[in-house]
Amino acid sequence: MERVFTPLECLLPTAVLRACADGGANRLYHITEGNRESFLPDYISGDFDSITSEVEEYYKVKIDMIVTLGGLGGRFDHVMASVETLFHANNITHTPVIVIQDFSLIYLLQPGKHKLHVTTGLESKWCGLIPVGNPCDNVTTTGLKWNLTNHVLKFGTLVSTSNTYDESGVVTIETDKPLLWTMGIKNKQNA
């Protein structure tokens, strides 16, 4: 008997972007049984009230980062809304959320130790650490040209902007409060 291919089997492998809403993730999970690894979505979006716990747990370990494109250009109040959204995202998902637009990337570091590998070749030269929402009373870094050792970062005192890397390829950051990491990324104009 000849095997019949579904449109999903024909179209999904050639898709540039694979995305589904939370309820659609349930359907994708069930119709790809036996071959789920070949049909992983790049993104699952929605309010996550429709996804089953079994499906959410399966995809949670397969999708390692949420990338948001846009939100860092144009009106300054919209830029700040994007930053505030990162604070909300931490209450919704444990999956890291980054925001990228043009040649900038932001990521909200939670309290604790972080290790960032900056050797992809896509990094441009600048980076910074911005205390947003609260002062950070104890920040220590390695891998930067101007490292911090138990420094206080807060508006009106010190904000780490226009820093760069020390060529080690790894940046470590330890912070006691949420701290915004920002870095330049190469695009066609600044490559």
Residue frames as qw, qx, qy, qz and C-alpha x, y, z in Angstrom:
[[0.000, 0.889, 0.458, 0.000, 0.00, 0.00, 0.00],
 [0.404, 0.478, -0.013, 0.780, 1.35, 3.43, -0.97],
 [0.323, -0.479, -0.462, 0.673, 1.89, 5.90, 1.88],
 [0.093, 0.831, 0.363, 0.412, -0.13, 9.12, 1.69],
 [0.396, -0.021, -0.284, 0.873, 1.63, 12.27, 2.85],
 [0.085, -0.841, -0.491, 0.209, -0.31, 14.96, 4.72],
 [0.273, 0.876, 0.027, 0.396, 0.16, 18.63, 3.85],
 [0.495, -0.837, 0.232, -0.025, 1.96, 19.03, 7.20],
 [0.829, -0.221, 0.384, 0.340, 4.59, 16.46, 6.24],
 [0.621, 0.515, 0.298, 0.510, 5.17, 18.18, 2.91],
 [0.094, 0.886, 0.085, 0.447, 5.12, 21.81, 4.02],
 [0.576, -0.816, 0.055, 0.012, 6.54, 21.91, 7.55],
 [0.809, -0.222, 0.190, 0.510, 10.07, 20.68, 6.71],
 [0.478, 0.400, 0.256, 0.739, 10.48, 23.51, 4.17],
 [0.188, -0.925, -0.303, -0.133, 8.97, 26.25, 6.36],
 [0.337, 0.558, -0.301, 0.696, 11.20, 29.19, 7.21],
 [0.203, -0.284, 0.533, -0.771, 9.35, 29.65, 10.51],
 [0.474, -0.302, -0.813, -0.149, 7.27, 27.11, 12.42],
 [0.131, -0.129, 0.458, -0.870, 4.83, 28.63, 14.89],
 [0.392, -0.443, -0.747, -0.304, 1.60, 27.62, 16.55],
 [0.412, -0.565, 0.154, -0.698, -0.74, 28.92, 19.22],
 [0.296, -0.340, 0.789, -0.418, -1.02, 27.09, 22.52],
 [0.793, 0.171, 0.421, -0.406, -4.05, 25.03, 21.44],
 [0.726, 0.596, -0.297, -0.171, -2.38, 24.35, 18.09],
 [0.045, 0.569, -0.804, 0.170, 0.58, 22.87, 19.96],
 [0.650, -0.058, 0.667, -0.360, -1.76, 20.19, 21.32],
 [0.827, 0.488, 0.111, -0.256, -2.84, 19.29, 17.78],
 [0.435, 0.714, -0.549, 0.003, 0.74, 19.31, 16.45],
 [0.291, -0.447, 0.802, -0.270, 1.85, 17.07, 19.31],
 [0.730, 0.097, 0.601, -0.311, -0.84, 14.48, 18.61],
 [0.791, 0.581, 0.045, -0.186, -0.65, 14.35, 14.80],
 [0.404, 0.719, -0.560, 0.082, 3.14, 14.00, 14.80],
 [0.767, -0.439, 0.436, -0.174, 3.26, 11.08, 17.25],
 [0.922, 0.066, 0.300, 0.235, 6.16, 8.82, 16.39],
 [0.610, 0.368, 0.170, 0.681, 8.02, 11.59, 14.55],
 [0.201, -0.935, -0.265, 0.123, 7.70, 14.67, 16.80],
 [0.518, -0.529, 0.212, 0.637, 11.38, 15.63, 16.62],
 [0.380, 0.204, 0.551, 0.715, 11.01, 16.31, 12.88],
 [0.059, -0.689, -0.501, -0.520, 8.11, 18.68, 13.46],
 [0.395, -0.498, -0.423, 0.646, 9.20, 20.88, 16.36],
 [0.141, 0.927, 0.274, 0.215, 7.81, 24.44, 16.24],
 [0.433, 0.345, -0.229, 0.801, 10.16, 27.40, 16.50],
 [0.153, -0.175, 0.323, -0.918, 7.59, 29.29, 18.59],
 [0.258, -0.539, -0.800, -0.057, 4.49, 28.57, 20.62],
 [0.024, -0.186, 0.155, -0.970, 2.48, 31.65, 21.53],
 [0.474, -0.526, -0.551, -0.440, -0.76, 32.52, 23.26],
 [0.406, -0.626, 0.296, -0.596, -2.02, 32.83, 26.81],
 [0.281, 0.243, -0.914, 0.162, -1.32, 29.12, 27.44],
 [0.561, -0.067, 0.489, -0.665, -4.79, 28.38, 28.78],
 [0.861, 0.272, -0.107, -0.415, -5.47, 25.78, 26.05],
 [0.495, 0.472, -0.727, 0.059, -2.25, 23.77, 26.07],
 [0.896, -0.376, -0.214, -0.100, -2.27, 20.55, 28.09],
 [0.462, -0.782, 0.418, 0.019, 0.37, 20.07, 30.78],
 [0.851, -0.033, 0.454, 0.260, 1.76, 17.02, 28.93],
 [0.601, 0.667, 0.218, 0.383, 2.25, 18.99, 25.71],
 [0.067, -0.968, 0.156, -0.186, 3.63, 22.05, 27.49],
 [0.655, -0.598, 0.446, 0.121, 6.22, 19.96, 29.35],
 [0.831, 0.217, 0.391, 0.331, 7.25, 18.16, 26.14],
 [0.467, 0.761, 0.131, 0.431, 7.86, 21.36, 24.17],
 [0.331, -0.935, 0.120, -0.033, 9.29, 23.32, 27.13],
 [0.678, -0.484, 0.443, 0.330, 12.48, 21.25, 27.09],
 [0.680, 0.351, 0.466, 0.445, 12.73, 21.48, 23.28],
 [0.218, 0.844, 0.160, 0.463, 12.44, 25.27, 22.95],
 [0.665, -0.264, -0.311, 0.625, 15.34, 26.92, 24.74],
 [0.185, -0.282, -0.068, 0.939, 14.73, 30.62, 24.09],
 [0.272, 0.803, 0.529, -0.036, 12.00, 33.04, 23.12],
 [0.353, -0.087, 0.228, 0.903, 13.18, 35.68, 20.67],
 [0.206, 0.829, 0.449, -0.262, 11.10, 38.82, 20.22],
 [0.457, 0.200, 0.336, 0.799, 11.84, 40.84, 17.11],
 [0.040, -0.654, -0.259, -0.710, 11.19, 44.56, 17.39],
 [0.545, -0.752, -0.370, 0.007, 10.28, 46.74, 20.32],
 [0.604, -0.466, -0.041, 0.645, 13.57, 48.63, 20.69],
 [0.273, 0.119, 0.317, 0.901, 13.09, 51.36, 18.10],
 [0.148, -0.639, -0.504, -0.562, 10.77, 54.28, 17.61],
 [0.382, -0.755, -0.024, -0.531, 8.95, 55.79, 20.57],
 [0.151, 0.410, -0.735, 0.519, 10.84, 55.71, 23.85],
 [0.612, -0.194, 0.427, -0.636, 7.70, 54.83, 25.85],
 [0.933, 0.182, -0.160, -0.265, 7.31, 51.73, 23.66],
 [0.525, 0.447, -0.657, 0.306, 10.95, 50.80, 24.24],
 [0.191, -0.334, 0.666, -0.640, 10.36, 51.01, 28.00],
 [0.832, -0.018, 0.145, -0.535, 7.20, 48.92, 27.61],
 [0.829, 0.313, -0.464, -0.010, 9.35, 46.22, 25.96],
 [0.224, 0.394, -0.719, 0.527, 11.73, 46.33, 28.92],
 [0.513, -0.209, 0.466, -0.690, 8.82, 46.09, 31.36],
 [0.893, 0.127, -0.206, -0.380, 7.47, 43.10, 29.43],
 [0.567, 0.341, -0.712, 0.236, 10.69, 41.24, 30.26],
 [0.188, -0.252, 0.672, -0.670, 9.84, 41.63, 33.96],
 [0.773, 0.046, 0.180, -0.607, 6.37, 40.13, 33.30],
 [0.761, 0.337, -0.523, -0.184, 7.82, 37.32, 31.16],
 [0.172, 0.352, -0.833, 0.392, 9.78, 36.03, 34.14],
 [0.478, -0.027, 0.600, -0.641, 6.46, 35.36, 35.93],
 [0.804, 0.323, -0.026, -0.500, 5.02, 33.56, 32.91],
 [0.937, 0.291, -0.180, 0.066, 7.86, 31.34, 31.69],
 [0.651, -0.614, 0.330, 0.302, 11.26, 30.10, 32.78],
 [0.734, 0.384, 0.320, 0.461, 12.36, 30.09, 29.13],
 [0.321, -0.417, 0.064, 0.848, 14.79, 32.97, 28.50],
 [0.367, 0.832, 0.413, 0.049, 13.26, 35.86, 26.56],
 [0.397, -0.298, 0.199, 0.845, 15.44, 38.18, 24.50],
 [0.372, 0.853, 0.294, -0.219, 14.41, 41.21, 22.46],
 [0.514, -0.134, 0.433, 0.729, 16.27, 42.10, 19.26],
 [0.410, 0.859, 0.295, -0.081, 15.89, 45.03, 16.91],
 [0.407, 0.878, -0.234, 0.093, 18.29, 46.30, 14.28],
 [0.576, 0.443, -0.564, 0.393, 21.65, 46.17, 16.05],
 [0.250, -0.449, 0.552, -0.657, 20.56, 45.88, 19.71],
 [0.646, -0.221, -0.727, -0.074, 19.70, 42.97, 21.98],
 [0.313, -0.494, 0.445, -0.678, 18.33, 43.09, 25.53],
 [0.688, -0.172, -0.704, -0.014, 17.91, 40.33, 28.10],
 [0.468, -0.697, 0.194, -0.508, 16.79, 40.62, 31.72],
 [0.478, 0.208, -0.788, 0.328, 19.23, 38.80, 34.00],
 [0.690, -0.621, -0.260, -0.265, 17.62, 37.46, 37.17],
 [0.376, -0.772, 0.469, -0.206, 19.43, 37.53, 40.53],
 [0.933, -0.150, 0.309, 0.110, 22.29, 35.04, 40.59],
 [0.333, -0.509, 0.588, 0.533, 25.26, 34.06, 38.44],
 [0.734, 0.625, 0.173, -0.202, 25.19, 34.14, 34.64],
 [0.479, -0.344, 0.596, 0.545, 27.66, 32.97, 32.00],
 [0.584, 0.738, 0.126, -0.314, 27.34, 34.46, 28.52],
 [0.669, -0.047, 0.508, 0.541, 29.31, 33.11, 25.58],
 [0.277, 0.868, 0.024, -0.411, 30.16, 35.97, 23.23],
 [0.310, -0.412, 0.715, 0.473, 31.93, 34.05, 20.49],
 [0.645, 0.484, 0.586, -0.076, 29.25, 33.60, 17.83],
 [0.372, 0.051, 0.441, 0.815, 30.74, 36.26, 15.56],
 [0.019, -0.707, -0.563, -0.428, 27.42, 38.10, 15.59],
 [0.393, -0.770, -0.290, 0.411, 28.34, 40.33, 18.53],
 [0.340, 0.794, -0.059, 0.500, 29.37, 43.88, 17.80],
 [0.459, 0.306, -0.505, 0.664, 31.76, 45.65, 20.15],
 [0.202, -0.382, 0.323, -0.842, 29.51, 47.33, 22.73],
 [0.522, -0.394, -0.756, -0.023, 27.58, 46.01, 25.71],
 [0.134, -0.437, 0.305, -0.835, 26.12, 47.33, 28.93],
 [0.334, -0.354, -0.838, 0.245, 24.36, 46.56, 32.21],
 [0.201, -0.401, -0.075, -0.891, 21.37, 48.73, 33.12],
 [0.040, -0.232, -0.834, 0.498, 19.62, 48.58, 36.51],
 [0.333, -0.267, -0.377, -0.822, 15.92, 48.98, 35.70],
 [0.659, -0.487, -0.480, -0.313, 13.22, 48.93, 38.34],
 [0.720, -0.687, -0.024, 0.094, 15.58, 48.64, 41.31],
 [0.049, 0.818, -0.571, 0.039, 19.13, 49.54, 42.19],
 [0.934, 0.057, -0.330, 0.125, 21.47, 46.56, 42.02],
 [0.446, -0.857, 0.236, -0.102, 23.49, 46.64, 45.23],
 [0.543, -0.501, 0.646, 0.191, 26.08, 44.02, 44.36],
 [0.815, 0.571, 0.010, -0.105, 27.23, 43.40, 40.75],
 [0.437, -0.564, 0.616, 0.333, 30.42, 41.57, 39.80],
 [0.799, 0.575, -0.008, -0.173, 31.56, 40.82, 36.23],
 [0.499, -0.415, 0.601, 0.466, 34.40, 39.18, 34.36],
 [0.552, 0.325, 0.659, 0.393, 35.12, 39.14, 30.63],
 [0.212, 0.935, 0.269, 0.094, 34.54, 42.85, 30.10],
 [0.488, 0.518, -0.170, 0.682, 37.08, 45.57, 29.41],
 [0.140, -0.427, 0.381, -0.808, 35.78, 47.45, 32.48],
 [0.523, -0.283, -0.804, 0.017, 34.74, 44.82, 35.02],
 [0.444, -0.629, 0.085, -0.633, 32.76, 45.48, 38.17],
 [0.479, -0.008, -0.804, 0.353, 33.56, 44.05, 41.61],
 [0.252, -0.534, -0.697, 0.406, 30.75, 44.27, 44.16],
 [0.047, 0.059, 0.113, 0.991, 29.59, 47.53, 42.55],
 [0.271, 0.576, 0.591, -0.495, 26.27, 49.28, 43.05],
 [0.106, 0.189, 0.573, 0.790, 24.48, 50.02, 39.79],
 [0.063, 0.721, 0.640, -0.259, 21.67, 52.55, 39.99],
 [0.263, 0.746, 0.282, 0.544, 20.51, 55.66, 38.18],
 [0.233, -0.940, 0.055, -0.243, 22.20, 58.72, 39.62],
 [0.631, -0.628, 0.436, 0.136, 25.25, 56.71, 40.71],
 [0.119, -0.432, 0.786, 0.425, 26.62, 54.27, 38.11],
 [0.839, 0.392, 0.249, -0.283, 25.15, 52.69, 34.98],
 [0.501, -0.333, 0.662, 0.447, 27.44, 50.46, 32.92],
 [0.664, 0.701, 0.205, -0.161, 27.12, 51.61, 29.31],
 [0.483, 0.811, -0.331, -0.006, 29.53, 51.61, 26.36],
 [0.594, -0.503, 0.625, 0.063, 31.52, 48.69, 27.76],
 [0.673, 0.494, -0.487, -0.258, 33.18, 46.07, 25.55],
 [0.987, -0.159, -0.037, -0.015, 34.64, 42.58, 25.79],
 [0.343, -0.776, 0.513, 0.131, 38.12, 41.52, 26.95],
 [0.495, 0.505, -0.655, -0.267, 38.66, 38.89, 24.19],
 [0.284, -0.226, 0.898, -0.248, 38.13, 35.91, 26.56],
 [0.361, -0.087, -0.761, -0.532, 34.86, 35.02, 24.79],
 [0.450, -0.497, -0.740, 0.052, 32.97, 34.58, 28.07],
 [0.145, -0.477, 0.191, -0.846, 31.25, 37.19, 30.21],
 [0.409, -0.391, -0.793, 0.225, 30.16, 36.31, 33.73],
 [0.216, -0.478, 0.032, -0.851, 27.73, 38.48, 35.65],
 [0.358, -0.370, -0.798, 0.314, 26.60, 38.09, 39.23],
 [0.177, -0.394, -0.052, -0.900, 23.78, 40.32, 40.43],
 [0.024, 0.167, 0.810, -0.561, 21.58, 40.55, 43.50],
 [0.428, 0.539, 0.384, -0.616, 18.59, 42.09, 41.63],
 [0.673, 0.559, 0.453, 0.173, 17.20, 41.87, 38.09],
 [0.213, -0.650, 0.313, 0.659, 19.64, 43.59, 35.74],
 [0.706, 0.670, 0.150, -0.176, 19.21, 44.40, 32.06],
 [0.558, -0.263, 0.546, 0.567, 22.00, 43.09, 29.79],
 [0.547, 0.794, 0.107, -0.242, 22.26, 44.92, 26.49],
 [0.534, -0.332, 0.557, 0.543, 24.66, 44.30, 23.64],
 [0.403, 0.610, -0.299, -0.613, 25.24, 45.23, 20.07],
 [0.750, 0.136, 0.636, 0.120, 24.66, 42.69, 17.33],
 [0.151, -0.288, 0.548, 0.771, 25.98, 42.89, 13.82],
 [0.617, 0.607, 0.445, -0.231, 23.72, 43.62, 10.91],
 [0.706, 0.494, 0.288, 0.418, 24.50, 44.32, 7.27],
 [0.137, 0.941, -0.026, 0.308, 25.32, 47.98, 7.98],
 [0.289, -0.825, 0.445, -0.196, 27.72, 47.36, 10.89],
 [0.997, -0.043, 0.049, 0.048, 29.10, 43.90, 10.06]]
